[in-house]
Amino acid sequence: MDTNRAPLAPFILIALALIGLGDVFYLSYFQYLNLIPTCAIGGCETVLTSEYSKFFGVPWSYIGLAYYGYMLALSVLLAIDPNSRGLRLGALAYTGFGVLYSIWAIFYIQLTLIGALCQFCAISATVTLALFITSVLHYRTPRV
């Protein structure tokens, strides 16, 4: 095994963070214009106009921009120093928090309280789960 090769996980994290940023940026754009984007599964309007669509008046998609922006920065730092225990642990904790939030938002808020599912939220939750899995795998790889 070549120990001089850079681990692939930080670059996967960068790609996933960019996908997440694209998803929430698209949703944020529509929310900024006070419009509802077209939704293939039909639940977006119900979710995005519900009383749960904002946190203290701030749309959750705006908070998602901050989440994925920070994740992108953390991923770039991991690409620069993939062996940093602090950065690896930070990515693991940060994405773990994201997964817990996604479970709460999708299963409890959307499916239980609202009774509808927003496809953009589901995409974000899937990306967050992939970020978490990648972070776990990177954390568990031996440092050189």
C-alpha positions in Angstrom: 0.0 0.0 0.0 1.3 3.4 -1.0 1.5 5.5 2.2 2.4 8.7 0.2 -1.0 8.9 -1.4 -3.5 11.4 0.0 -6.7 9.9 1.4 -9.7 10.2 -0.9 -12.3 10.8 1.9 -11.6 14.6 2.2 -12.2 15.1 -1.5 -15.4 13.1 -1.3 -16.5 15.3 1.6 -15.7 18.4 -0.5 -17.9 17.0 -3.4 -20.7 16.1 -1.0 -20.6 19.5 0.7 -20.8 21.2 -2.8 -23.9 19.0 -3.7 -25.5 20.0 -0.4 -24.7 23.6 -1.0 -26.3 23.4 -4.4 -29.4 21.8 -3.0 -30.0 24.4 -0.2 -28.9 27.3 -2.4 -31.6 26.4 -4.9 -34.2 26.1 -2.1 -32.9 29.3 -0.5 -33.3 31.2 -3.8 -36.9 30.3 -4.0 -37.6 31.0 -0.4 -35.9 34.4 -0.8 -38.3 35.2 -3.6 -41.2 33.8 -1.6 -41.9 31.2 -4.2 -42.3 27.4 -3.9 -40.0 25.4 -6.3 -41.6 22.6 -8.4 -41.5 19.4 -6.5 -41.6 15.9 -8.2 -43.2 14.3 -5.1 -45.7 17.1 -4.3 -45.0 17.7 -0.7 -42.7 20.8 -0.9 -45.5 23.4 -0.8 -46.9 21.8 2.3 -43.6 21.6 4.1 -42.2 25.0 3.0 -45.4 26.9 4.0 -45.8 25.1 7.3 -45.2 26.7 10.7 -42.1 24.5 11.0 -40.4 25.9 7.9 -38.5 28.5 9.9 -36.4 28.7 13.0 -37.0 32.0 14.8 -38.0 33.5 11.5 -35.1 32.2 9.6 -35.8 29.6 6.8 -34.1 26.3 7.5 -32.6 26.5 4.0 -30.6 29.5 5.1 -29.3 27.6 8.0 -28.4 24.8 5.6 -26.3 27.2 3.7 -24.3 27.9 6.8 -24.1 24.1 7.6 -22.8 23.1 4.2 -20.5 26.2 3.9 -18.9 25.2 7.2 -18.7 21.6 6.0 -17.0 22.7 2.8 -14.4 24.7 4.8 -13.8 21.8 7.2 -13.4 19.4 4.2 -10.9 21.7 2.5 -8.9 21.7 5.8 -9.0 17.9 5.9 -7.8 17.8 2.3 -4.8 20.0 3.4 -4.1 17.9 6.6 -5.9 14.6 6.3 -4.1 13.2 9.3 -5.3 15.9 11.8 -7.0 14.1 14.6 -8.9 17.3 15.6 -10.2 17.9 12.1 -11.2 14.2 11.7 -13.0 14.3 15.0 -14.6 17.7 14.1 -15.9 16.3 10.8 -17.3 13.2 12.6 -19.0 15.3 15.3 -20.4 17.9 12.9 -21.8 15.4 10.4 -23.2 13.3 13.3 -25.1 16.4 14.5 -26.3 16.8 10.9 -27.6 13.3 10.8 -29.4 13.6 14.1 -31.0 16.9 12.9 -32.0 15.2 9.6 -33.7 12.3 11.3 -35.6 14.8 13.5 -36.6 17.0 10.6 -37.6 14.3 8.1 -39.2 11.6 10.3 -40.6 13.6 13.2 -41.4 17.1 11.7 -42.2 16.3 8.1 -43.6 12.8 8.1 -45.3 12.9 11.6 -46.3 16.5 12.3 -46.8 17.9 8.8 -47.6 14.7 7.0 -45.7 15.6 3.8 -42.1 15.3 2.5 -40.0 17.9 0.7 -37.8 16.3 -1.9 -35.1 19.0 -1.3 -35.0 18.2 2.4 -34.8 14.5 1.6 -31.8 15.2 -0.8 -30.1 17.2 2.0 -30.7 14.4 4.5 -29.2 11.9 2.1 -26.2 14.1 1.4 -25.7 14.6 5.2 -25.9 10.8 5.7 -23.2 10.3 3.0 -21.1 13.0 4.7 -21.4 11.2 8.0 -20.5 7.8 6.6 -17.5 9.3 4.8 -16.4 11.0 8.0 -16.7 7.8 9.9 -14.6 5.9 7.4 -12.0 8.6 7.3 -11.8 8.8 11.1 -11.3 5.1 11.3 -8.5 4.9 8.7 -5.1 4.7 10.2 -3.0 7.9 10.2 0.4 7.8 8.5 
